[in-house]
């Protein structure tokens, strides 16, 4: 198996969404096609991090294409994504991972798509075989990451949104918090629960926008709700603040979508007060050096006594879905109706009672996501 070409393009995500920290008015993402002599693999760099084509073109694509193809192969004669990452890391100074973990991870994920297609298997199956999945389920829990702030009629639109998700077959969702006053945010919580019911089906996400004092105030008000989790209450690398909050807030906390390498996760587990019996880890695979690196993070969590059932990868897309199913994680996120072509799953995947069935298409399955695949195909034409 040999890489012939790698193409990338920046695509606007086009969204008016807003969370507590920023809006998506300028958001872009990179779509990537890894064209091999066996199959073409595709990926995009998930949502929330801008397109990263410049470093792909300048460093990572030339390094891969200049490698002796034999040196990138595994024992099965197919490209070993871990070897491809090692090659892309040539001449990279240690540290500064966020600057390269997204472009490298996106290319790595596209390589997995090509490898799975070369095997004629869905990626989830390939990952389960490669990394071992003790409890392969035939359905995957899926929750909605939504509840963004609306400039007008926020409460009414929020309740409409909750009804829409329930009608579509979801049972659990997450809404934004920290973008308004505490009283106003609690009104959103109450409005959501009035329709959703069980607070264990509702999580809130502060998008790392709070300082410790503010997070403490929110935590004190949120605790009696006993929500499913309180996500990114404090700054991304404020491990000490996270630990302080974890010491006083009894229900689950969640974090990880802005951690980009194994050392970041190790630091969270060592110094962040992450409670292995309840807290939730949410790294985004294509943004964090790719799927092989993600699998190592899951392994580290388990080595420390945690459970993969409390790993919910960020990113409501087919990539995170394949990783969730393949590794037997707790569940995955969905973004129905937002982020344009980049939202959601294959067109024929619909949740029933909060569960998604496993698709049988080879690879990640972008081919069955018509609008997105049209963009990807333009790249490889
Ligand atoms: Mg989040």
Boltz pocket constraint, residues with backbone or C-beta under 6 A from the ligand:
constraints:
  - pocket:
      binder: B
      contacts: [[A, 205], [A, 207], [A, 231], [A, 232], [A, 257]]
      max_distance: 6.0
